[in-house]
């Protein structure tokens, strides 16, 4: 019992502790810059300044079976909704494995490699996780688990 209470306390401290700004519903999304698998870069600040479309940020990894399952559906969503930007960010993964999955599935949206700054600002307690931002960069929702068409429709409306 004591170990469980201590473990819970540590988890709460980690989740709400002073580790810098983290993405939270209703707050401005923390800026980040990640390297795209195609060799470019993606910066949230640049996106907001030059593009301004709402943004779906999907966290994934090559070893994550549910992530593999949702990437084709998210790709179809991105094609059907050009008024919404989508980016996938690999976290807790090896770059070569991330690239191999990208080559295998060929999503219609850009994929990037996460870094320490990104993973601290956009934490997860399991993959996949998806953050939804409106056009001004406010986090409007977070979904833990596999996305479905119904969930995507609900989150963007």
Phi, psi and omega per residue, in radians:
X1 nan -0.851 -3.121
X2 -1.023 -0.759 -3.136
X3 -1.097 -0.689 3.106
X4 -1.093 -0.744 3.131
X5 -1.142 -0.759 3.110
X6 -1.098 -0.759 3.126
X7 -1.070 -0.764 3.107
X8 -1.088 -0.752 3.115
X9 -1.055 -0.741 3.113
X10 -1.133 -0.706 3.125
X11 -1.110 -0.752 3.123
X12 -1.143 -0.760 3.111
X13 -1.030 -0.752 3.110
X14 -1.101 -0.782 -3.053
X15 -1.179 -0.636 -3.064
X16 -1.968 0.022 -3.098
X17 -1.156 2.991 -3.098
X18 -1.446 1.454 3.127
X19 -1.986 0.325 -3.044
X20 1.665 3.108 -3.093
X21 -1.246 2.349 3.042
X22 -2.108 2.663 -3.120
X23 -1.153 2.181 3.118
X24 -2.444 2.469 -3.129
X25 -0.988 2.288 3.132
X26 1.643 -0.238 -3.134
X27 -1.783 2.826 3.005
X28 -1.148 2.344 3.131
X29 -1.177 2.399 3.082
X30 -1.129 2.436 3.087
X31 -1.166 2.654 3.050
X32 -2.718 2.734 3.008
X33 -2.297 2.257 3.136
X34 -2.272 2.693 3.103
X35 -1.491 2.205 3.109
X36 -1.350 2.603 -3.137
X37 -1.130 -0.382 3.110
X38 -1.464 0.038 3.086
X39 1.801 -0.193 3.107
X40 -1.493 -2.893 3.099
X41 -2.321 2.684 3.029
X42 -2.227 2.208 3.084
X43 -2.113 2.264 3.106
X44 -1.063 -0.781 3.123
X45 -1.007 -0.773 3.110
X46 -1.098 -0.737 3.120
X47 -1.032 -0.827 -3.109
X48 -1.145 -0.620 -3.109
X49 -1.342 -0.592 -3.015
X50 -1.934 -0.411 -3.085
X51 -1.928 -1.045 3.050
X52 1.341 0.022 3.082
X53 -1.246 2.679 2.959
X54 -0.951 2.689 -3.028
X55 -2.283 2.344 3.013
X56 -1.862 2.112 3.129
X57 -1.942 1.940 -3.087
X58 -1.841 2.127 3.087
X59 -1.619 2.309 -3.051
X60 -2.592 3.008 3.025
X61 -2.650 2.652 -3.094
X62 -1.130 -0.512 -3.110
X63 -1.447 -0.092 -3.052
X64 -1.578 1.846 -3.116
X65 -1.031 -0.762 3.090
X66 -1.098 -0.537 3.104
X67 -1.134 -0.776 3.094
X68 -1.021 -0.669 -3.123
X69 -1.146 -0.682 -3.028
X70 -1.556 -0.334 -3.089
X71 -1.026 -0.780 3.098
X72 -1.082 -0.674 3.115
X73 -1.177 -0.704 3.106
X74 -1.166 -0.599 3.084
X75 -1.116 -0.769 3.101
X76 -1.118 -0.694 3.089
X77 -1.051 -0.806 -3.118
X78 -1.061 -0.697 3.110
X79 -1.177 -0.651 -3.102
X80 -1.373 -0.286 -3.091
X81 -2.251 1.219 -3.122
X82 -1.145 -0.197 3.104
X83 -1.439 -0.007 3.100
X84 -2.203 2.228 3.114
X85 -1.479 2.546 3.129
X86 -2.296 2.398 3.002
X87 -2.411 2.426 3.043
X88 -1.861 2.318 -3.126
X89 -2.125 2.063 3.107
X90 -1.316 2.254 3.096
X91 -2.218 2.679 3.099
X92 0.911 0.721 -3.048
X93 -2.408 2.820 3.040
X94 -1.540 2.340 -3.097
X95 -0.930 -0.744 -3.140
X96 -1.115 -0.658 3.115
X97 -1.193 -0.672 3.098
X98 -1.099 -0.778 3.133
X99 -1.104 -0.706 3.136
X100 -1.094 -0.727 3.110
X101 -1.160 -0.718 3.107
X102 -1.052 -0.754 3.107
X103 -1.124 -0.678 -3.117
X104 -1.174 -0.808 -3.024
X105 -1.643 -0.441 3.094
X106 0.884 0.989 -3.125
X107 -1.113 2.762 -3.107
X108 -1.432 -0.076 -3.115
X109 -2.046 2.787 -3.100
X110 -1.240 2.536 3.053
X111 -2.023 2.538 -3.087
X112 -2.358 2.909 3.059
X113 -1.771 2.162 3.082
X114 -1.187 2.865 3.086
X115 -2.430 3.096 -3.075
X116 -1.007 -0.800 3.135
X117 -0.990 -0.820 -3.127
X118 -1.123 -0.841 -3.058
X119 -1.153 -0.488 3.056
X120 -1.309 -0.630 -3.111
X121 -1.386 -0.499 -3.109
X122 -2.178 1.294 -3.047
X123 -1.286 2.812 3.071
X124 -2.492 2.679 3.062
X125 -2.025 0.519 -3.100
X126 2.486 2.651 -3.097
X127 -1.946 2.706 -0.080
X128 -1.386 2.782 3.049
X129 -2.376 2.457 -3.130
X130 -2.296 2.269 3.085
X131 -1.840 2.430 3.130
X132 -2.011 2.209 3.139
X133 -2.110 2.469 3.030
X134 -1.458 -3.128 -3.033
X135 -1.124 -0.326 3.100
X136 -1.701 0.070 3.060
X137 1.624 0.171 3.085
X138 -1.422 2.358 3.082
X139 -1.280 2.055 -3.106
X140 -1.783 -0.251 3.126
X141 -3.019 2.772 3.059
X142 -2.408 2.331 3.100
X143 -2.167 2.164 3.046
X144 -1.704 2.151 3.134
X145 2.021 -3.114 -3.082
X146 -1.215 2.362 3.073
X147 -1.415 2.494 2.995
X148 -2.107 2.949 3.076
X149 -1.009 -0.708 -3.125
X150 -1.102 -0.779 -3.141
X151 -1.134 -0.786 3.125
X152 -1.044 -0.792 3.133
X153 -1.071 -0.753 3.134
X154 -1.131 -0.757 -3.062
X155 -1.227 -0.515 -3.103
X156 -1.572 -0.192 -3.121
X157 -1.514 nan nan
